[in-house]
Amino acid sequence: MMGMIRQELLTGVTNDLAWERLRAHLRLFPDALVGPDEHEEASLCANLCIGAGLATTSVDMLICAMARLHGLEVFTTDRDFLRYEKPLGVRPYQPG
């Protein structure tokens, strides 16, 4: 799990006990290392999306880059990722 995803999941949980429980569960997932290759791929993803007329965010493009480089599906409820599927080839997680 990327650190920024861990942070995003914990942000907004204002109940101390719920925050601690979620933090403990998230600690089961090791940190994914993000380096130059991932950031360069994220910029390529952004350029491809912009070329397709799509607005992007740096965080979304880094998530897409990680998925592309490591052959992963994206587990999200954010509908923006459905728009990224065609230009980037990122796949949303499909249970089952």
C-alpha positions as CSV (number, residue, x, y, z in Angstrom):
1,M,0.0,0.0,0.0
2,M,1.3,3.4,-0.9
3,G,1.8,5.7,2.1
4,M,-0.5,8.4,0.5
5,I,-3.3,5.8,0.4
6,R,-2.8,4.9,4.0
7,Q,-3.0,8.6,4.9
8,E,-6.1,9.1,2.8
9,L,-7.9,6.2,4.4
10,L,-7.1,7.4,7.9
11,T,-7.9,11.1,7.2
12,G,-11.3,12.0,8.4
13,V,-11.7,9.2,10.9
14,T,-12.3,11.4,13.9
15,N,-13.3,8.8,16.4
16,D,-10.0,7.8,18.2
17,L,-10.9,4.2,18.7
18,A,-12.0,3.8,15.1
19,W,-8.8,5.5,13.9
20,E,-6.7,3.1,16.0
21,R,-8.5,0.1,14.8
22,L,-8.2,1.1,11.1
23,R,-4.6,2.0,11.6
24,A,-3.9,-1.5,13.1
25,H,-5.7,-3.2,10.1
26,L,-3.8,-1.1,7.6
27,R,-0.5,-2.0,9.3
28,L,-1.0,-5.5,7.9
29,F,-0.3,-4.1,4.4
30,P,3.4,-3.4,3.8
31,D,4.5,-0.1,2.3
32,A,5.0,-0.1,-1.5
33,L,8.2,1.6,-2.5
34,V,7.7,4.5,-4.8
35,G,10.8,5.7,-6.7
36,P,11.8,7.5,-9.9
37,D,10.3,4.8,-12.3
38,E,6.9,5.2,-10.7
39,H,7.0,9.0,-10.8
40,E,8.1,9.0,-14.4
41,E,5.4,6.5,-15.3
42,A,2.9,8.8,-13.5
43,S,3.9,11.7,-15.7
44,L,3.4,9.5,-18.8
45,C,0.0,8.5,-17.5
46,A,-0.9,12.1,-17.0
47,N,0.2,13.1,-20.5
48,L,-1.8,10.2,-22.0
49,C,-4.9,11.3,-20.1
50,I,-4.5,14.9,-20.9
51,G,-4.1,13.9,-24.6
52,A,-7.4,12.1,-24.3
53,G,-9.1,15.2,-22.8
54,L,-9.2,14.0,-19.2
55,A,-8.3,16.0,-16.1
56,T,-6.1,14.2,-13.7
57,T,-4.5,14.6,-10.2
58,S,-0.9,13.7,-9.3
59,V,-2.1,11.2,-6.7
60,D,-4.4,9.4,-9.2
61,M,-1.7,9.2,-11.8
62,L,0.8,7.7,-9.3
63,I,-1.8,5.1,-8.4
64,C,-2.3,4.3,-12.1
65,A,1.5,4.2,-12.6
66,M,1.9,1.7,-9.8
67,A,-0.9,-0.5,-11.2
68,R,0.6,-0.4,-14.7
69,L,4.2,-1.1,-13.6
70,H,3.3,-3.9,-11.3
71,G,0.3,-5.5,-13.1
72,L,-2.2,-4.6,-10.4
73,E,-5.9,-3.8,-10.4
74,V,-7.0,-0.6,-8.7
75,F,-9.3,-1.1,-5.7
76,T,-11.4,2.0,-5.5
77,T,-14.8,3.5,-5.4
78,D,-13.6,6.6,-7.1
79,R,-15.3,6.8,-10.5
80,D,-12.5,8.7,-12.0
81,F,-10.5,5.5,-12.4
82,L,-13.2,4.2,-14.8
83,R,-12.3,7.1,-17.1
84,Y,-8.6,6.2,-16.9
85,E,-9.2,2.6,-17.9
86,K,-9.3,3.2,-21.7
87,P,-6.3,5.5,-22.2
88,L,-4.1,3.8,-19.5
89,G,-5.2,0.2,-19.5
90,V,-5.6,0.2,-15.7
91,R,-8.2,-2.3,-14.5
92,P,-10.6,-1.8,-11.6
93,Y,-10.6,-4.5,-9.1
94,Q,-13.2,-7.2,-9.8
95,P,-14.0,-9.4,-6.8
96,G,-14.4,-13.1,-7.2
